[in-house]
């Protein structure tokens, strides 16, 4: 079973894949596979994927074994997924359901789109809706991104570092280089 972040220093690793970044989809997939092998087992069936975005839904080819629900704040980003997945149009900072629960909740390249002040309470609600595992992905450190097209949710409002998530009980691994586009901070918490 994966480490749940109890020992913050032994649960933080830096992997430098290349000088500039380190995070194409294949490398990020490998990062998850290496650190959270149970994510690919038959143990989990239901997954909430937060933040599909207009131009991509990363890992959709790897998530076929799951009953996937998509949660996205900007409604036009969901249009192409209606009928293919269960979709929820909601802002994760305001969304909580005591009834809806998933084995795994994956918030991939989304935590940087909310403020540092919103992060702890948002993660607390996510953890209450997850039965077994929470997986987060985001740029490692500073990565300035302005609004993409019309979505008011696309701007980066936060720069996330390992300590931000270690303090909340997550295990962390980074790839790439700090403050470089393409870097990736992977964080996960196994829930009891």
KANOR-V23628 format. One record per residue. N is the residue number from 1. OMEGA is omega as a letter, one per 40 degrees, with the letter a starting at -180 (none if undefined). Layout:
# KANOR-V23628
n=(N & N)
omega=(OMEGA & OMEGA)
This chain:
# KANOR-V23628
n=(1 & 2 & 3 & 4 & 5 & 6 & 7 & 8 & 9 & 10 & 11 & 12 & 13 & 14 & 15 & 16 & 17 & 18 & 19 & 20 & 21 & 22 & 23 & 24 & 25 & 26 & 27 & 28 & 29 & 30 & 31 & 32 & 33 & 34 & 35 & 36 & 37 & 38 & 39 & 40 & 41 & 42 & 43 & 44 & 45 & 46 & 47 & 48 & 49 & 50 & 51 & 52 & 53 & 54 & 55 & 56 & 57 & 58 & 59 & 60 & 61 & 62 & 63 & 64 & 65 & 66 & 67 & 68 & 69 & 70 & 71 & 72 & 73 & 74 & 75 & 76 & 77 & 78 & 79 & 80 & 81 & 82 & 83 & 84 & 85 & 86 & 87 & 88 & 89 & 90 & 91 & 92 & 93 & 94 & 95 & 96 & 97 & 98 & 99 & 100 & 101 & 102 & 103 & 104 & 105 & 106 & 107 & 108 & 109 & 110 & 111 & 112 & 113 & 114 & 115 & 116 & 117 & 118 & 119 & 120 & 121 & 122 & 123 & 124 & 125 & 126 & 127 & 128 & 129 & 130 & 131 & 132 & 133 & 134 & 135 & 136 & 137 & 138 & 139 & 140 & 141 & 142 & 143 & 144 & 145 & 146 & 147 & 148 & 149 & 150 & 151 & 152 & 153 & 154 & 155 & 156 & 157 & 158 & 159 & 160 & 161 & 162 & 163 & 164 & 165 & 166 & 167 & 168 & 169 & 170 & 171 & 172 & 173 & 174 & 175 & 176 & 177 & 178 & 179 & 180 & 181 & 182 & 183 & 184 & 185 & 186 & 187 & 188 & 189 & 190 & 191 & 192)
omega=(a & i & a & i & a & i & a & a & i & a & i & i & i & i & i & a & i & a & a & a & i & a & i & a & i & i & i & i & i & i & i & a & a & a & a & a & a & i & a & a & i & a & a & a & a & a & i & i & a & i & a & a & a & a & a & i & a & i & a & i & a & a & a & a & a & i & a & i & i & i & a & a & a & a & a & i & a & a & a & a & i & a & i & a & i & a & i & i & a & i & a & i & a & a & i & i & i & a & a & i & a & i & a & i & a & i & a & a & i & a & i & a & i & a & i & i & a & a & a & a & i & i & i & i & i & a & i & a & i & i & a & a & i & i & i & i & i & i & i & i & a & i & a & i & i & a & i & i & a & a & i & a & a & a & i & a & a & i & a & i & a & a & a & a & i & i & i & i & i & i & a & i & i & i & a & a & i & i & i & i & a & i & i & i & i & i & i & i & i & a & a & none)
